[in-house]
């Protein structure tokens, strides 16, 4: 009886220790990654942002208004330049629609269009709908702590519905704000880097107000600058409806 009790105690503490791990890392690493992953998310948010795009032989700058509800709903409307004014995007779950004011048409994005550029940027339509939650779809491969930052390498769980073969995040220790995330292919090739900067306290939250997406091996980028943003505001349901795209 004593032997069974001792074995039971050992098994209990062994399983408890296992529960305190996330992949190869301690359980608090999962919390750190999740906070960094959700840094710009809230119950709802609304505001104004500027998107600058630089590509070979091409550059553009657009100002947009946006509204979002969690990760599943988002509406974006261009306010300038004049030639693009009122062009809108609506995302609800895995569905995306565009409103083209010049032709007064609403177009639903089909599967063949998912890889295409969103608004001429380095983001794709696929990026809009694949809002991967890192703590659910990835495990921690390694973690390195230095004085100010934590560098965490993530590998996808088996059969996870994700694109990237590896993600490496550099996160500020003091407030869980990411400084950069590097995205790799399944073969280990760096494909793009997202840099976060312009950290400010906005509407009660400390957030990065500048995000720059840089494709690997190219002198190109897409930069999003949040000019204004409010969190947990009341947003009418029409903002997330197809009819609301035209208004």
Secondary structure, 3 states (H helix, E strand, C coil): CHHHHHHHHHHHHHHHHHHCEECCEEHHHHHHHHHHHCCCCCCEEEEEEEEEEEECCEEEEEEEEEEEECCCEEEEEEEECHHHCCCEEEEECCEEEEEECCCCEEEECCHHHCCCECCCCCCEHHHHHCCCCHHHHEEEEEEEECCCEEEEEEEECCCCCCCCCEEEEEEECCCCCEEEEEEECCCCCEEEEEEEEEEEEECCEEEEEEEEEEECCCCCEEEEEEEEEEECCCCCHHHHCCHHHHC
